[in-house]
Amino acid sequence: MDADDIAITIETVNSEIDGDPTLAESWKISDASYETIDKLVKWMDKTYSGFVIDREHIRKHNDYNPSTLCPGALDVERVIATAKG
């Protein structure tokens, strides 16, 4: 099953490569991207009945497809904490 068939997906632009480009943690996400993701997650929470802000429901592409580095070093726990905050 493709994640795009069952999910709302958010595309991010990695702000820089810091280290080995074959490792996901090297692909950094900017603070501006985190701020935009936070706004979008909060909007989805208010808009979609049943939307849940937790690690089970907010996932990275490589949670579904481990063969990809996408979305790089995105910190899902940061996204969740900020959206709940």
Biopython code that builds the backbone (N, CA, C, O; Angstrom):
import numpy as np
from Bio.PDB.StructureBuilder import StructureBuilder

atoms = [
    (1, "MET", "N", (0.843, -1.174, 0.000)),
    (1, "MET", "CA", (0.000, 0.000, 0.000)),
    (1, "MET", "C", (0.890, 1.238, 0.000)),
    (1, "MET", "O", (1.855, 1.322, 0.759)),
    (2, "ASP", "N", (0.562, 2.174, -0.837)),
    (2, "ASP", "CA", (1.294, 3.422, -0.917)),
    (2, "ASP", "C", (0.719, 4.389, 0.113)),
    (2, "ASP", "O", (-0.500, 4.520, 0.229)),
    (3, "ALA", "N", (1.577, 5.059, 0.851)),
    (3, "ALA", "CA", (1.131, 5.998, 1.880)),
    (3, "ALA", "C", (0.242, 7.094, 1.300)),
    (3, "ALA", "O", (-0.655, 7.590, 1.982)),
    (4, "ASP", "N", (0.483, 7.469, 0.058)),
    (4, "ASP", "CA", (-0.321, 8.520, -0.556)),
    (4, "ASP", "C", (-1.775, 8.096, -0.774)),
    (4, "ASP", "O", (-2.639, 8.944, -0.996)),
    (5, "ASP", "N", (-2.046, 6.800, -0.713)),
    (5, "ASP", "CA", (-3.414, 6.314, -0.874)),
    (5, "ASP", "C", (-4.246, 6.458, 0.398)),
    (5, "ASP", "O", (-5.475, 6.446, 0.343)),
    (6, "ILE", "N", (-3.576, 6.595, 1.544)),
    (6, "ILE", "CA", (-4.302, 6.613, 2.821)),
    (6, "ILE", "C", (-3.962, 7.817, 3.695)),
    (6, "ILE", "O", (-4.380, 7.878, 4.851)),
    (7, "ALA", "N", (-3.212, 8.769, 3.158)),
    (7, "ALA", "CA", (-2.705, 9.844, 4.008)),
    (7, "ALA", "C", (-2.776, 11.201, 3.319)),
    (7, "ALA", "O", (-2.882, 11.299, 2.096)),
    (8, "ILE", "N", (-2.716, 12.228, 4.133)),
    (8, "ILE", "CA", (-2.460, 13.576, 3.651)),
    (8, "ILE", "C", (-0.950, 13.735, 3.747)),
    (8, "ILE", "O", (-0.377, 13.585, 4.826)),
    (9, "THR", "N", (-0.313, 14.034, 2.644)),
    (9, "THR", "CA", (1.137, 14.125, 2.670)),
    (9, "THR", "C", (1.591, 15.578, 2.589)),
    (9, "THR", "O", (0.949, 16.414, 1.953)),
    (10, "ILE", "N", (2.703, 15.854, 3.243)),
    (10, "ILE", "CA", (3.297, 17.185, 3.265)),
    (10, "ILE", "C", (4.707, 17.053, 2.705)),
    (10, "ILE", "O", (5.497, 16.240, 3.185)),
    (11, "GLU", "N", (5.016, 17.836, 1.711)),
    (11, "GLU", "CA", (6.351, 17.811, 1.110)),
    (11, "GLU", "C", (7.200, 18.881, 1.791)),
    (11, "GLU", "O", (6.735, 19.998, 2.019)),
    (12, "THR", "N", (8.435, 18.540, 2.110)),
    (12, "THR", "CA", (9.361, 19.519, 2.679)),
    (12, "THR", "C", (10.573, 19.656, 1.775)),
    (12, "THR", "O", (10.891, 18.755, 0.999)),
    (13, "VAL", "N", (11.237, 20.779, 1.882)),
    (13, "VAL", "CA", (12.482, 21.006, 1.169)),
    (13, "VAL", "C", (13.590, 20.953, 2.196)),
    (13, "VAL", "O", (13.572, 21.683, 3.187)),
    (14, "ASN", "N", (14.545, 20.093, 1.953)),
    (14, "ASN", "CA", (15.670, 20.012, 2.881)),
    (14, "ASN", "C", (16.536, 21.248, 2.700)),
    (14, "ASN", "O", (16.882, 21.616, 1.577)),
    (15, "SER", "N", (16.886, 21.887, 3.813)),
    (15, "SER", "CA", (17.588, 23.163, 3.762)),
    (15, "SER", "C", (19.081, 23.024, 3.506)),
    (15, "SER", "O", (19.710, 23.952, 2.997)),
    (16, "GLU", "N", (19.650, 21.889, 3.848)),
    (16, "GLU", "CA", (21.080, 21.678, 3.633)),
    (16, "GLU", "C", (21.417, 20.211, 3.843)),
    (16, "GLU", "O", (20.648, 19.454, 4.436)),
    (17, "ILE", "N", (22.573, 19.834, 3.346)),
    (17, "ILE", "CA", (23.111, 18.509, 3.626)),
    (17, "ILE", "C", (24.290, 18.726, 4.559)),
    (17, "ILE", "O", (25.244, 19.423, 4.212)),
    (18, "ASP", "N", (24.226, 18.134, 5.734)),
    (18, "ASP", "CA", (25.263, 18.300, 6.742)),
    (18, "ASP", "C", (25.817, 16.918, 7.085)),
    (18, "ASP", "O", (25.344, 16.258, 8.010)),
    (19, "GLY", "N", (26.812, 16.498, 6.337)),
    (19, "GLY", "CA", (27.396, 15.184, 6.576)),
    (19, "GLY", "C", (27.225, 14.264, 5.386)),
    (19, "GLY", "O", (27.189, 14.706, 4.238)),
    (20, "ASP", "N", (27.122, 12.999, 5.672)),
    (20, "ASP", "CA", (27.030, 11.952, 4.659)),
    (20, "ASP", "C", (25.657, 11.991, 3.984)),
    (20, "ASP", "O", (24.650, 11.750, 4.649)),
    (21, "PRO", "N", (25.588, 12.290, 2.674)),
    (21, "PRO", "CA", (24.299, 12.404, 1.999)),
    (21, "PRO", "C", (23.537, 11.084, 1.869)),
    (21, "PRO", "O", (22.387, 11.079, 1.429)),
    (22, "THR", "N", (24.158, 9.975, 2.244)),
    (22, "THR", "CA", (23.447, 8.694, 2.205)),
    (22, "THR", "C", (22.718, 8.405, 3.511)),
    (22, "THR", "O", (22.075, 7.363, 3.644)),
    (23, "LEU", "N", (22.813, 9.326, 4.487)),
    (23, "LEU", "CA", (22.140, 9.160, 5.776)),
    (23, "LEU", "C", (21.031, 10.199, 5.919)),
    (23, "LEU", "O", (21.253, 11.383, 5.668)),
    (24, "ALA", "N", (19.845, 9.763, 6.318)),
    (24, "ALA", "CA", (18.689, 10.658, 6.430)),
    (24, "ALA", "C", (18.963, 11.832, 7.359)),
    (24, "ALA", "O", (18.538, 12.953, 7.080)),
    (25, "GLU", "N", (19.668, 11.588, 8.460)),
    (25, "GLU", "CA", (19.901, 12.675, 9.427)),
    (25, "GLU", "C", (20.772, 13.792, 8.867)),
    (25, "GLU", "O", (20.852, 14.860, 9.474)),
    (26, "SER", "N", (21.421, 13.581, 7.740)),
    (26, "SER", "CA", (22.243, 14.622, 7.114)),
    (26, "SER", "C", (21.403, 15.641, 6.345)),
    (26, "SER", "O", (21.869, 16.748, 6.073)),
    (27, "TRP", "N", (20.173, 15.276, 5.995)),
    (27, "TRP", "CA", (19.299, 16.138, 5.209)),
    (27, "TRP", "C", (18.462, 16.988, 6.164)),
    (27, "TRP", "O", (17.423, 16.542, 6.650)),
    (28, "LYS", "N", (18.912, 18.196, 6.426)),
    (28, "LYS", "CA", (18.311, 19.070, 7.449)),
    (28, "LYS", "C", (17.020, 19.737, 6.972)),
    (28, "LYS", "O", (16.833, 19.998, 5.783)),
    (29, "ILE", "N", (16.140, 20.004, 7.936)),
    (29, "ILE", "CA", (14.880, 20.713, 7.715)),
    (29, "ILE", "C", (14.990, 22.078, 8.396)),
    (29, "ILE", "O", (15.394, 22.156, 9.556)),
    (30, "SER", "N", (14.639, 23.147, 7.694)),
    (30, "SER", "CA", (14.797, 24.495, 8.247)),
    (30, "SER", "C", (13.729, 24.787, 9.299)),
    (30, "SER", "O", (12.675, 24.152, 9.331)),
    (31, "ASP", "N", (14.026, 25.759, 10.154)),
    (31, "ASP", "CA", (13.047, 26.207, 11.148)),
    (31, "ASP", "C", (11.792, 26.758, 10.463)),
    (31, "ASP", "O", (10.679, 26.578, 10.959)),
    (32, "ALA", "N", (11.978, 27.432, 9.322)),
    (32, "ALA", "CA", (10.823, 27.955, 8.583)),
    (32, "ALA", "C", (9.911, 26.806, 8.129)),
    (32, "ALA", "O", (8.688, 26.940, 8.163)),
    (33, "SER", "N", (10.490, 25.695, 7.713)),
    (33, "SER", "CA", (9.676, 24.539, 7.320)),
    (33, "SER", "C", (8.933, 23.985, 8.521)),
    (33, "SER", "O", (7.757, 23.637, 8.414)),
    (34, "TYR", "N", (9.599, 23.899, 9.658)),
    (34, "TYR", "CA", (8.918, 23.419, 10.872)),
    (34, "TYR", "C", (7.747, 24.326, 11.244)),
    (34, "TYR", "O", (6.687, 23.842, 11.641)),
    (35, "GLU", "N", (7.934, 25.636, 11.118)),
    (35, "GLU", "CA", (6.852, 26.581, 11.442)),
    (35, "GLU", "C", (5.658, 26.375, 10.512)),
    (35, "GLU", "O", (4.510, 26.418, 10.954)),
    (36, "THR", "N", (5.927, 26.153, 9.235)),
    (36, "THR", "CA", (4.852, 25.928, 8.272)),
    (36, "THR", "C", (4.152, 24.596, 8.536)),
    (36, "THR", "O", (2.925, 24.517, 8.481)),
    (37, "ILE", "N", (4.923, 23.561, 8.818)),
    (37, "ILE", "CA", (4.344, 22.254, 9.147)),
    (37, "ILE", "C", (3.462, 22.383, 10.388)),
    (37, "ILE", "O", (2.370, 21.816, 10.432)),
    (38, "ASP", "N", (3.923, 23.118, 11.388)),
    (38, "ASP", "CA", (3.140, 23.319, 12.613)),
    (38, "ASP", "C", (1.790, 23.962, 12.299)),
    (38, "ASP", "O", (0.756, 23.513, 12.794)),
    (39, "LYS", "N", (1.800, 24.999, 11.489)),
    (39, "LYS", "CA", (0.544, 25.669, 11.121)),
    (39, "LYS", "C", (-0.384, 24.710, 10.387)),
    (39, "LYS", "O", (-1.590, 24.689, 10.634)),
    (40, "LEU", "N", (0.181, 23.924, 9.490)),
    (40, "LEU", "CA", (-0.639, 22.992, 8.717)),
    (40, "LEU", "C", (-1.218, 21.886, 9.597)),
    (40, "LEU", "O", (-2.386, 21.528, 9.446)),
    (41, "VAL", "N", (-0.420, 21.346, 10.509)),
    (41, "VAL", "CA", (-0.910, 20.299, 11.410)),
    (41, "VAL", "C", (-2.021, 20.846, 12.300)),
    (41, "VAL", "O", (-3.032, 20.174, 12.508)),
    (42, "LYS", "N", (-1.847, 22.053, 12.824)),
    (42, "LYS", "CA", (-2.890, 22.668, 13.652)),
    (42, "LYS", "C", (-4.163, 22.898, 12.842)),
    (42, "LYS", "O", (-5.265, 22.689, 13.350)),
    (43, "TRP", "N", (-4.022, 23.328, 11.587)),
    (43, "TRP", "CA", (-5.187, 23.531, 10.727)),
    (43, "TRP", "C", (-5.895, 22.196, 10.468)),
    (43, "TRP", "O", (-7.122, 22.124, 10.531)),
    (44, "MET", "N", (-5.124, 21.140, 10.178)),
    (44, "MET", "CA", (-5.737, 19.828, 9.935)),
    (44, "MET", "C", (-6.462, 19.328, 11.174)),
    (44, "MET", "O", (-7.526, 18.718, 11.071)),
    (45, "ASP", "N", (-5.891, 19.583, 12.341)),
    (45, "ASP", "CA", (-6.525, 19.164, 13.589)),
    (45, "ASP", "C", (-7.893, 19.832, 13.761)),
    (45, "ASP", "O", (-8.846, 19.199, 14.215)),
    (46, "LYS", "N", (-7.982, 21.099, 13.399)),
    (46, "LYS", "CA", (-9.249, 21.825, 13.524)),
    (46, "LYS", "C", (-10.230, 21.492, 12.397)),
    (46, "LYS", "O", (-11.443, 21.596, 12.580)),
    (47, "THR", "N", (-9.717, 21.099, 11.254)),
    (47, "THR", "CA", (-10.540, 20.902, 10.061)),
    (47, "THR", "C", (-11.083, 19.487, 9.920)),
    (47, "THR", "O", (-12.222, 19.297, 9.494)),
    (48, "TYR", "N", (-10.273, 18.495, 10.275)),
    (48, "TYR", "CA", (-10.649, 17.108, 10.031)),
    (48, "TYR", "C", (-11.022, 16.391, 11.320)),
    (48, "TYR", "O", (-10.184, 16.182, 12.198)),
    (49, "SER", "N", (-12.267, 16.024, 11.418)),
    (49, "SER", "CA", (-12.737, 15.238, 12.549)),
    (49, "SER", "C", (-11.962, 13.927, 12.581)),
    (49, "SER", "O", (-11.819, 13.261, 11.556)),
    (50, "GLY", "N", (-11.469, 13.562, 13.738)),
    (50, "GLY", "CA", (-10.717, 12.310, 13.859)),
    (50, "GLY", "C", (-9.231, 12.448, 13.621)),
    (50, "GLY", "O", (-8.487, 11.485, 13.806)),
    (51, "PHE", "N", (-8.772, 13.638, 13.210)),
    (51, "PHE", "CA", (-7.332, 13.848, 13.035)),
    (51, "PHE", "C", (-6.688, 13.831, 14.411)),
    (51, "PHE", "O", (-7.161, 14.502, 15.328)),
    (52, "VAL", "N", (-5.626, 13.078, 14.560)),
    (52, "VAL", "CA", (-4.978, 12.917, 15.859)),
    (52, "VAL", "C", (-3.520, 13.358, 15.746)),
    (52, "VAL", "O", (-2.808, 12.960, 14.824)),
    (53, "ILE", "N", (-3.091, 14.179, 16.692)),
    (53, "ILE", "CA", (-1.700, 14.628, 16.709)),
    (53, "ILE", "C", (-0.920, 13.695, 17.636)),
    (53, "ILE", "O", (-0.801, 13.942, 18.836)),
    (54, "ASP", "N", (-0.404, 12.637, 17.061)),
    (54, "ASP", "CA", (0.451, 11.711, 17.806)),
    (54, "ASP", "C", (1.351, 10.952, 16.825)),
    (54, "ASP", "O", (1.200, 11.074, 15.610)),
    (55, "ARG", "N", (2.276, 10.181, 17.361)),
    (55, "ARG", "CA", (3.273, 9.508, 16.530)),
    (55, "ARG", "C", (2.664, 8.396, 15.680)),
    (55, "ARG", "O", (3.223, 8.033, 14.645)),
    (56, "GLU", "N", (1.546, 7.861, 16.098)),
    (56, "GLU", "CA", (0.892, 6.834, 15.291)),
    (56, "GLU", "C", (0.300, 7.424, 14.009)),
    (56, "GLU", "O", (0.244, 6.752, 12.979)),
    (57, "HIS", "N", (-0.140, 8.685, 14.079)),
    (57, "HIS", "CA", (-0.825, 9.304, 12.952)),
    (57, "HIS", "C", (0.024, 10.302, 12.181)),
    (57, "HIS", "O", (-0.273, 10.590, 11.022)),
    (58, "ILE", "N", (1.053, 10.825, 12.783)),
    (58, "ILE", "CA", (1.967, 11.725, 12.079)),
    (58, "ILE", "C", (3.251, 10.940, 11.841)),
    (58, "ILE", "O", (4.004, 10.637, 12.766)),
    (59, "ARG", "N", (3.472, 10.623, 10.569)),
    (59, "ARG", "CA", (4.571, 9.731, 10.220)),
    (59, "ARG", "C", (5.383, 10.307, 9.077)),
    (59, "ARG", "O", (4.931, 11.180, 8.334)),
    (60, "LYS", "N", (6.582, 9.796, 8.962)),
    (60, "LYS", "CA", (7.467, 10.198, 7.876)),
    (60, "LYS", "C", (7.330, 9.211, 6.717)),
    (60, "LYS", "O", (6.914, 8.068, 6.905)),
    (61, "HIS", "N", (7.683, 9.666, 5.533)),
    (61, "HIS", "CA", (7.625, 8.813, 4.349)),
    (61, "HIS", "C", (8.420, 7.524, 4.588)),
    (61, "HIS", "O", (7.973, 6.438, 4.218)),
    (62, "ASN", "N", (9.593, 7.648, 5.206)),
    (62, "ASN", "CA", (10.400, 6.438, 5.404)),
    (62, "ASN", "C", (9.860, 5.528, 6.510)),
    (62, "ASN", "O", (10.390, 4.435, 6.709)),
    (63, "ASP", "N", (8.821, 5.950, 7.232)),
    (63, "ASP", "CA", (8.119, 5.024, 8.128)),
    (63, "ASP", "C", (7.329, 4.008, 7.301)),
    (63, "ASP", "O", (7.183, 2.851, 7.694)),
    (64, "TYR", "N", (6.825, 4.457, 6.155)),
    (64, "TYR", "CA", (6.078, 3.586, 5.247)),
    (64, "TYR", "C", (6.997, 2.866, 4.262)),
    (64, "TYR", "O", (6.751, 1.721, 3.881)),
    (65, "ASN", "N", (8.050, 3.555, 3.862)),
    (65, "ASN", "CA", (8.959, 3.030, 2.849)),
    (65, "ASN", "C", (10.400, 3.209, 3.323)),
    (65, "ASN", "O", (11.024, 4.229, 3.029)),
    (66, "PRO", "N", (10.929, 2.238, 4.047)),
    (66, "PRO", "CA", (12.272, 2.366, 4.617)),
    (66, "PRO", "C", (13.400, 2.505, 3.594)),
    (66, "PRO", "O", (14.528, 2.828, 3.965)),
    (67, "SER", "N", (13.114, 2.267, 2.322)),
    (67, "SER", "CA", (14.172, 2.371, 1.318)),
    (67, "SER", "C", (14.451, 3.816, 0.895)),
    (67, "SER", "O", (15.382, 4.064, 0.128)),
    (68, "THR", "N", (13.652, 4.773, 1.389)),
    (68, "THR", "CA", (13.872, 6.176, 1.044)),
    (68, "THR", "C", (14.456, 6.944, 2.232)),
    (68, "THR", "O", (14.230, 6.582, 3.386)),
    (69, "LEU", "N", (15.201, 7.994, 1.940)),
    (69, "LEU", "CA", (15.709, 8.882, 2.990)),
    (69, "LEU", "C", (14.704, 9.988, 3.306)),
    (69, "LEU", "O", (14.862, 10.720, 4.283)),
    (70, "CYS", "N", (13.688, 10.101, 2.487)),
    (70, "CYS", "CA", (12.669, 11.131, 2.630)),
    (70, "CYS", "C", (11.930, 10.960, 3.969)),
    (70, "CYS", "O", (11.506, 9.847, 4.280)),
    (71, "PRO", "N", (11.771, 11.963, 4.726)),
    (71, "PRO", "CA", (12.024, 13.378, 4.527)),
    (71, "PRO", "C", (13.307, 13.874, 5.191)),
    (71, "PRO", "O", (13.374, 15.022, 5.629)),
    (72, "GLY", "N", (14.291, 13.042, 5.266)),
    (72, "GLY", "CA", (15.537, 13.476, 5.886)),
    (72, "GLY", "C", (15.428, 13.506, 7.395)),
    (72, "GLY", "O", (14.859, 12.606, 8.012)),
    (73, "ALA", "N", (15.980, 14.553, 7.977)),
    (73, "ALA", "CA", (16.092, 14.645, 9.434)),
    (73, "ALA", "C", (14.861, 15.252, 10.103)),
    (73, "ALA", "O", (14.970, 15.804, 11.198)),
    (74, "LEU", "N", (13.702, 15.161, 9.470)),
    (74, "LEU", "CA", (12.483, 15.698, 10.076)),
    (74, "LEU", "C", (12.262, 15.070, 11.449)),
    (74, "LEU", "O", (12.230, 13.847, 11.582)),
    (75, "ASP", "N", (12.111, 15.905, 12.453)),
    (75, "ASP", "CA", (11.902, 15.464, 13.838)),
    (75, "ASP", "C", (10.396, 15.450, 14.121)),
    (75, "ASP", "O", (9.808, 16.480, 14.451)),
    (76, "VAL", "N", (9.786, 14.283, 13.989)),
    (76, "VAL", "CA", (8.343, 14.157, 14.171)),
    (76, "VAL", "C", (7.939, 14.500, 15.604)),
    (76, "VAL", "O", (6.883, 15.094, 15.822)),
    (77, "GLU", "N", (8.750, 14.139, 16.561)),
    (77, "GLU", "CA", (8.438, 14.476, 17.960)),
    (77, "GLU", "C", (8.375, 15.988, 18.150)),
    (77, "GLU", "O", (7.539, 16.481, 18.907)),
    (78, "ARG", "N", (9.242, 16.722, 17.476)),
    (78, "ARG", "CA", (9.199, 18.190, 17.523)),
    (78, "ARG", "C", (7.897, 18.703, 16.910)),
    (78, "ARG", "O", (7.255, 19.594, 17.466)),
    (79, "VAL", "N", (7.513, 18.143, 15.771)),
    (79, "VAL", "CA", (6.266, 18.542, 15.115)),
    (79, "VAL", "C", (5.081, 18.314, 16.048)),
    (79, "VAL", "O", (4.223, 19.185, 16.193)),
    (80, "ILE", "N", (5.034, 17.157, 16.672)),
    (80, "ILE", "CA", (3.921, 16.816, 17.565)),
    (80, "ILE", "C", (3.896, 17.743, 18.783)),
    (80, "ILE", "O", (2.848, 18.283, 19.138)),
    (81, "ALA", "N", (5.049, 17.921, 19.413)),
    (81, "ALA", "CA", (5.112, 18.773, 20.604)),
    (81, "ALA", "C", (4.713, 20.203, 20.298)),
    (81, "ALA", "O", (3.986, 20.823, 21.073)),
    (82, "THR", "N", (5.177, 20.732, 19.180)),
    (82, "THR", "CA", (4.847, 22.114, 18.816)),
    (82, "THR", "C", (3.364, 22.262, 18.479)),
    (82, "THR", "O", (2.726, 23.240, 18.869)),
    (83, "ALA", "N", (2.824, 21.287, 17.753)),
    (83, "ALA", "CA", (1.410, 21.356, 17.367)),
    (83, "ALA", "C", (0.495, 21.233, 18.578)),
    (83, "ALA", "O", (-0.575, 21.841, 18.619)),
    (84, "LYS", "N", (0.910, 20.458, 19.546)),
    (84, "LYS", "CA", (0.102, 20.289, 20.756)),
    (84, "LYS", "C", (0.266, 21.465, 21.713)),
    (84, "LYS", "O", (-0.613, 21.749, 22.526)),
    (85, "GLY", "N", (1.426, 22.154, 21.601)),
    (85, "GLY", "CA", (1.800, 23.201, 22.524)),
    (85, "GLY", "C", (0.927, 24.374, 22.527)),
    (85, "GLY", "O", (1.164, 25.319, 23.280)),
]
sb = StructureBuilder()
sb.init_structure("model")
sb.init_model(0)
sb.init_chain("A")
sb.init_seg("    ")
for serial, (resi, resn, name, xyz) in enumerate(atoms, 1):
    if name == "N":
        sb.init_residue(resn, " ", resi, " ")
    sb.init_atom(name, np.array(xyz, "f"), 0.0, 1.0, " ", f" {name:<3s}", serial, name[0])
structure = sb.get_structure()
